[in-house]
């Protein structure tokens, strides 16, 4: 049986950027949220932009070395604060934690 506590996981954030907040969104994500998340122990793996289709416009992927680390970050007051602020700039927001696979995951 595999030890799921020590298995890397991805945190997938999917959403649409509210057009009127696009500049503020980028300033917040790149200038504040991503560096703070990285300081909490998560790594940013990638960000995807949907150019065509009925999918969220943005998919941002963070990686944690274990589910325990991901849970600690996601249950922290700092995460809750960052997530609430992000939601001022986006709509149709969803968050998922999935077992790490070295391929595109949605």
N, CA and C atoms as an extended XYZ file, in Angstrom:
318
Properties=species:S:1:pos:R:3:atomname:S:1:resname:S:1:resid:I:1 pbc="F F F"
N         0.839       -1.187        0.000 N   UNK     1
C         0.000        0.000        0.000 CA  UNK     1
C         0.885        1.252        0.000 C   UNK     1
N         0.594        2.161       -0.900 N   UNK     2
C         1.403        3.370       -1.035 CA  UNK     2
C         1.078        4.357        0.075 C   UNK     2
N         2.082        5.028        0.574 N   UNK     3
C         1.926        6.031        1.619 CA  UNK     3
C         1.405        7.320        0.994 C   UNK     3
N         0.097        7.566        1.112 N   UNK     4
C        -0.503        8.737        0.468 CA  UNK     4
C        -0.142       10.041        1.167 C   UNK     4
N         0.292        9.973        2.432 N   UNK     5
C         0.659       11.187        3.157 CA  UNK     5
C         1.914       11.809        2.550 C   UNK     5
N         2.849       10.966        2.061 N   UNK     6
C         4.117       11.470        1.532 CA  UNK     6
C         4.140       11.520        0.010 C   UNK     6
N         3.014       11.381       -0.641 N   UNK     7
C         2.930       11.451       -2.085 CA  UNK     7
C         2.683       12.894       -2.503 C   UNK     7
N         3.429       13.360       -3.482 N   UNK     8
C         3.238       14.728       -3.968 CA  UNK     8
C         1.827       14.911       -4.508 C   UNK     8
N         1.313       16.120       -4.343 N   UNK     9
C        -0.015       16.463       -4.842 CA  UNK     9
C         0.042       17.781       -5.585 C   UNK     9
N        -0.946       17.974       -6.437 N   UNK    10
C        -1.126       19.254       -7.117 CA  UNK    10
C        -2.359       19.940       -6.545 C   UNK    10
N        -2.269       21.242       -6.433 N   UNK    11
C        -3.420       22.077       -6.086 CA  UNK    11
C        -3.768       22.823       -7.357 C   UNK    11
N        -4.961       22.562       -7.869 N   UNK    12
C        -5.412       23.143       -9.129 CA  UNK    12
C        -6.411       24.264       -8.836 C   UNK    12
N        -6.108       25.454       -9.288 N   UNK    13
C        -7.014       26.595       -9.179 CA  UNK    13
C        -7.487       26.935      -10.584 C   UNK    13
N        -8.799       26.868      -10.793 N   UNK    14
C        -9.371       27.178      -12.110 CA  UNK    14
C       -10.370       28.316      -11.938 C   UNK    14
N       -10.366       29.247      -12.896 N   UNK    15
C       -11.269       30.393      -12.785 CA  UNK    15
C       -11.235       31.216      -14.066 C   UNK    15
N       -12.166       32.159      -14.118 N   UNK    16
C       -12.205       33.170      -15.174 CA  UNK    16
C       -11.857       34.511      -14.532 C   UNK    16
N       -11.042       35.277      -15.196 N   UNK    17
C       -10.672       36.600      -14.701 CA  UNK    17
C       -11.772       37.584      -15.069 C   UNK    17
N       -12.214       38.368      -14.098 N   UNK    18
C       -13.207       39.406      -14.372 CA  UNK    18
C       -12.513       40.457      -15.239 C   UNK    18
N       -13.043       40.729      -16.436 N   UNK    19
C       -12.335       41.631      -17.366 CA  UNK    19
C       -11.924       42.972      -16.759 C   UNK    19
N       -12.783       43.579      -15.955 N   UNK    20
C       -12.480       44.901      -15.394 CA  UNK    20
C       -11.352       44.858      -14.361 C   UNK    20
N       -11.025       43.677      -13.855 N   UNK    21
C       -10.007       43.571      -12.810 CA  UNK    21
C        -8.704       42.965      -13.319 C   UNK    21
N        -8.568       42.803      -14.613 N   UNK    22
C        -7.437       42.073      -15.172 CA  UNK    22
C        -6.080       42.626      -14.720 C   UNK    22
N        -5.896       43.926      -14.779 N   UNK    23
C        -4.610       44.510      -14.381 CA  UNK    23
C        -4.339       44.285      -12.900 C   UNK    23
N        -5.341       44.533      -12.064 N   UNK    24
C        -5.192       44.307      -10.620 CA  UNK    24
C        -4.950       42.834      -10.313 C   UNK    24
N        -5.628       41.957      -11.054 N   UNK    25
C        -5.431       40.514      -10.890 CA  UNK    25
C        -3.967       40.158      -11.120 C   UNK    25
N        -3.389       40.583      -12.234 N   UNK    26
C        -1.997       40.245      -12.543 CA  UNK    26
C        -1.043       40.812      -11.493 C   UNK    26
N        -1.269       42.043      -11.060 N   UNK    27
C        -0.420       42.632      -10.031 CA  UNK    27
C        -0.479       41.812       -8.747 C   UNK    27
N        -1.680       41.386       -8.368 N   UNK    28
C        -1.829       40.602       -7.146 CA  UNK    28
C        -1.189       39.217       -7.281 C   UNK    28
N        -1.522       38.508       -8.353 N   UNK    29
C        -1.001       37.143       -8.516 CA  UNK    29
C         0.525       37.122       -8.579 C   UNK    29
N         1.092       37.934       -9.450 N   UNK    30
C         2.542       37.883       -9.660 CA  UNK    30
C         3.325       38.594       -8.562 C   UNK    30
N         2.764       39.663       -8.033 N   UNK    31
C         3.487       40.444       -7.044 CA  UNK    31
C         3.306       40.001       -5.618 C   UNK    31
N         2.170       39.332       -5.317 N   UNK    32
C         1.898       38.968       -3.933 CA  UNK    32
C         1.575       37.489       -3.737 C   UNK    32
N         0.534       37.008       -4.406 N   UNK    33
C         0.034       35.672       -4.087 CA  UNK    33
C         1.042       34.567       -4.385 C   UNK    33
N         1.599       34.538       -5.573 N   UNK    34
C         2.546       33.474       -5.915 CA  UNK    34
C         3.755       33.484       -4.983 C   UNK    34
N         4.399       34.632       -4.728 N   UNK    35
C         5.534       34.604       -3.792 CA  UNK    35
C         5.142       34.143       -2.383 C   UNK    35
N         3.974       34.548       -1.902 N   UNK    36
C         3.535       34.122       -0.569 CA  UNK    36
C         3.268       32.626       -0.530 C   UNK    36
N         2.650       32.095       -1.566 N   UNK    37
C         2.376       30.656       -1.612 CA  UNK    37
C         3.692       29.880       -1.636 C   UNK    37
N         4.643       30.370       -2.400 N   UNK    38
C         5.943       29.703       -2.451 CA  UNK    38
C         6.637       29.741       -1.086 C   UNK    38
N         6.478       30.838       -0.349 N   UNK    39
C         7.097       30.925        0.978 CA  UNK    39
C         6.438       29.970        1.971 C   UNK    39
N         5.223       29.513        1.672 N   UNK    40
C         4.534       28.544        2.532 CA  UNK    40
C         4.928       27.103        2.218 C   UNK    40
N         5.720       26.902        1.172 N   UNK    41
C         6.201       25.560        0.872 CA  UNK    41
C         5.629       24.914       -0.370 C   UNK    41
N         4.860       25.654       -1.155 N   UNK    42
C         4.340       25.113       -2.404 CA  UNK    42
C         5.156       25.664       -3.562 C   UNK    42
N         5.264       24.885       -4.617 N   UNK    43
C         5.940       25.353       -5.818 CA  UNK    43
C         4.919       25.583       -6.915 C   UNK    43
N         5.096       26.646       -7.665 N   UNK    44
C         4.213       26.868       -8.804 CA  UNK    44
C         4.744       26.060       -9.964 C   UNK    44
N         3.915       25.160      -10.470 N   UNK    45
C         4.352       24.312      -11.574 CA  UNK    45
C         4.043       24.937      -12.923 C   UNK    45
N         2.841       25.487      -13.073 N   UNK    46
C         2.480       26.063      -14.364 CA  UNK    46
C         1.189       26.865      -14.251 C   UNK    46
N         0.955       27.661      -15.273 N   UNK    47
C        -0.307       28.376      -15.429 CA  UNK    47
C        -0.730       28.215      -16.878 C   UNK    47
N        -1.967       27.828      -17.067 N   UNK    48
C        -2.508       27.604      -18.416 CA  UNK    48
C        -3.557       28.663      -18.721 C   UNK    48
N        -3.593       29.075      -19.969 N   UNK    49
C        -4.612       30.000      -20.462 CA  UNK    49
C        -5.432       29.268      -21.518 C   UNK    49
N        -6.743       29.260      -21.359 N   UNK    50
C        -7.613       28.615      -22.334 CA  UNK    50
C        -7.915       29.604      -23.451 C   UNK    50
N        -7.548       29.250      -24.657 N   UNK    51
C        -7.771       30.124      -25.808 CA  UNK    51
C        -9.078       29.809      -26.515 C   UNK    51
N        -9.574       28.585      -26.355 N   UNK    52
C       -10.779       28.176      -27.066 CA  UNK    52
C       -11.486       27.096      -26.272 C   UNK    52
N       -12.797       27.160      -26.239 N   UNK    53
C       -13.579       26.117      -25.583 CA  UNK    53
C       -14.287       26.610      -24.344 C   UNK    53
N       -15.165       25.793      -23.853 N   UNK    54
C       -15.983       26.130      -22.702 CA  UNK    54
C       -15.320       25.630      -21.415 C   UNK    54
N       -14.156       26.223      -21.097 N   UNK    55
C       -13.399       25.876      -19.912 CA  UNK    55
C       -12.999       27.164      -19.212 C   UNK    55
N       -12.640       27.089      -17.936 N   UNK    56
C       -12.142       28.305      -17.278 CA  UNK    56
C       -10.959       28.879      -18.057 C   UNK    56
N       -10.852       30.192      -18.059 N   UNK    57
C        -9.807       30.874      -18.822 CA  UNK    57
C        -8.421       30.622      -18.237 C   UNK    57
N        -8.354       30.333      -16.934 N   UNK    58
C        -7.059       30.171      -16.278 CA  UNK    58
C        -7.062       28.905      -15.417 C   UNK    58
N        -5.954       28.182      -15.491 N   UNK    59
C        -5.684       27.050      -14.605 CA  UNK    59
C        -4.283       27.258      -14.054 C   UNK    59
N        -4.185       27.415      -12.745 N   UNK    60
C        -2.902       27.619      -12.082 CA  UNK    60
C        -2.635       26.379      -11.228 C   UNK    60
N        -1.408       25.856      -11.327 N   UNK    61
C        -1.067       24.605      -10.658 CA  UNK    61
C         0.092       24.819       -9.689 C   UNK    61
N        -0.153       24.463       -8.431 N   UNK    62
C         0.882       24.475       -7.405 CA  UNK    62
C         1.141       23.034       -6.983 C   UNK    62
N         2.366       22.746       -6.536 N   UNK    63
C         2.741       21.392       -6.131 CA  UNK    63
C         3.230       21.420       -4.689 C   UNK    63
N         2.770       20.414       -3.933 N   UNK    64
C         3.243       20.199       -2.567 CA  UNK    64
C         3.916       18.840       -2.508 C   UNK    64
N         4.964       18.736       -1.720 N   UNK    65
C         5.688       17.473       -1.611 CA  UNK    65
C         4.856       16.371       -0.977 C   UNK    65
N         3.822       16.747       -0.228 N   UNK    66
C         2.957       15.744        0.402 CA  UNK    66
C         1.564       16.317        0.600 C   UNK    66
N         0.619       15.434        0.806 N   UNK    67
C        -0.760       15.865        1.098 CA  UNK    67
C        -0.798       16.625        2.420 C   UNK    67
N         0.037       16.214        3.368 N   UNK    68
C         0.073       16.891        4.667 CA  UNK    68
C         0.493       18.349        4.512 C   UNK    68
N         1.508       18.599        3.687 N   UNK    69
C         1.943       19.984        3.452 CA  UNK    69
C         0.828       20.771        2.772 C   UNK    69
N         0.197       20.181        1.770 N   UNK    70
C        -0.908       20.858        1.080 CA  UNK    70
C        -2.029       21.183        2.056 C   UNK    70
N        -2.396       20.223        2.889 N   UNK    71
C        -3.476       20.447        3.860 CA  UNK    71
C        -3.122       21.559        4.846 C   UNK    71
N        -1.875       21.578        5.306 N   UNK    72
C        -1.446       22.638        6.228 CA  UNK    72
C        -1.577       24.010        5.587 C   UNK    72
N        -1.159       24.120        4.344 N   UNK    73
C        -1.239       25.405        3.644 CA  UNK    73
C        -2.705       25.786        3.427 C   UNK    73
N        -3.503       24.844        2.902 N   UNK    74
C        -4.899       25.148        2.559 CA  UNK    74
C        -5.770       25.416        3.783 C   UNK    74
N        -5.347       24.958        4.949 N   UNK    75
C        -6.105       25.196        6.178 CA  UNK    75
C        -5.577       26.382        6.976 C   UNK    75
N        -4.607       27.097        6.426 N   UNK    76
C        -4.016       28.225        7.144 CA  UNK    76
C        -4.826       29.504        6.935 C   UNK    76
N        -4.738       30.381        7.894 N   UNK    77
C        -5.377       31.684        7.773 CA  UNK    77
C        -4.796       32.488        6.627 C   UNK    77
N        -3.494       32.333        6.395 N   UNK    78
C        -2.855       33.067        5.301 CA  UNK    78
C        -3.431       32.643        3.951 C   UNK    78
N        -3.634       31.318        3.749 N   UNK    79
C        -4.245       30.840        2.503 CA  UNK    79
C        -5.658       31.414        2.361 C   UNK    79
N        -6.436       31.348        3.428 N   UNK    80
C        -7.816       31.849        3.367 CA  UNK    80
C        -7.851       33.315        2.973 C   UNK    80
N        -6.918       34.092        3.504 N   UNK    81
C        -6.827       35.518        3.168 CA  UNK    81
C        -6.480       35.709        1.685 C   UNK    81
N        -5.491       34.947        1.202 N   UNK    82
C        -5.089       35.073       -0.202 CA  UNK    82
C        -6.203       34.628       -1.139 C   UNK    82
N        -6.863       33.530       -0.800 N   UNK    83
C        -7.930       33.006       -1.636 CA  UNK    83
C        -9.106       33.984       -1.702 C   UNK    83
N        -9.451       34.587       -0.568 N   UNK    84
C       -10.545       35.562       -0.547 CA  UNK    84
C       -10.206       36.773       -1.413 C   UNK    84
N        -8.973       37.217       -1.342 N   UNK    85
C        -8.578       38.367       -2.166 CA  UNK    85
C        -8.575       38.005       -3.645 C   UNK    85
N        -8.091       36.807       -3.989 N   UNK    86
C        -8.116       36.358       -5.379 CA  UNK    86
C        -9.534       36.393       -5.925 C   UNK    86
N       -10.482       35.990       -5.114 N   UNK    87
C       -11.860       35.912       -5.580 CA  UNK    87
C       -12.481       37.285       -5.835 C   UNK    87
N       -11.797       38.348       -5.451 N   UNK    88
C       -12.240       39.692       -5.820 CA  UNK    88
C       -11.967       39.981       -7.294 C   UNK    88
N       -11.047       39.227       -7.890 N   UNK    89
C       -10.626       39.458       -9.267 CA  UNK    89
C       -11.131       38.400      -10.245 C   UNK    89
N       -11.735       37.338       -9.727 N   UNK    90
C       -12.113       36.211      -10.586 CA  UNK    90
C       -13.546       35.768      -10.318 C   UNK    90
N       -14.050       34.929      -11.219 N   UNK    91
C       -15.372       34.310      -11.033 CA  UNK    91
C       -15.259       32.852      -11.487 C   UNK    91
N       -16.272       32.065      -11.172 N   UNK    92
C       -16.281       30.634      -11.514 CA  UNK    92
C       -15.060       29.925      -10.941 C   UNK    92
N       -14.694       30.279       -9.723 N   UNK    93
C       -13.494       29.763       -9.059 CA  UNK    93
C       -13.718       28.343       -8.552 C   UNK    93
N       -12.739       27.488       -8.764 N   UNK    94
C       -12.760       26.157       -8.157 CA  UNK    94
C       -11.341       25.769       -7.752 C   UNK    94
N       -11.265       24.914       -6.738 N   UNK    95
C        -9.983       24.450       -6.213 CA  UNK    95
C       -10.083       22.938       -6.034 C   UNK    95
N        -9.043       22.237       -6.484 N   UNK    96
C        -8.991       20.780       -6.320 CA  UNK    96
C        -7.585       20.382       -5.908 C   UNK    96
N        -7.515       19.333       -5.106 N   UNK    97
C        -6.239       18.722       -4.766 CA  UNK    97
C        -6.252       17.332       -5.382 C   UNK    97
N        -5.231       17.031       -6.187 N   UNK    98
C        -5.164       15.744       -6.878 CA  UNK    98
C        -3.775       15.139       -6.688 C   UNK    98
N        -3.706       13.830       -6.763 N   UNK    99
C        -2.426       13.139       -6.708 CA  UNK    99
C        -1.567       13.607       -7.885 C   UNK    99
N        -0.300       13.860       -7.620 N   UNK   100
C         0.595       14.373       -8.653 CA  UNK   100
C         0.790       13.336       -9.750 C   UNK   100
N         0.585       13.777      -10.972 N   UNK   101
C         0.927       13.005      -12.154 CA  UNK   101
C         1.701       13.939      -13.066 C   UNK   101
N         2.721       13.440      -13.691 N   UNK   102
C         3.576       14.268      -14.528 CA  UNK   102
C         2.931       14.457      -15.909 C   UNK   102
N         1.726       15.037      -15.896 N   UNK   103
C         0.999       15.338      -17.123 CA  UNK   103
C        -0.057       16.380      -16.792 C   UNK   103
N        -0.711       16.885      -17.836 N   UNK   104
C        -1.764       17.883      -17.645 CA  UNK   104
C        -2.907       17.264      -16.853 C   UNK   104
N        -3.368       17.963      -15.835 N   UNK   105
C        -4.498       17.509      -15.028 CA  UNK   105
C        -5.459       18.676      -14.871 C   UNK   105
N        -6.749       18.367      -14.950 N   UNK   106
C        -7.753       19.429      -14.799 CA  UNK   106
C        -8.761       19.053      -13.749 C   UNK   106
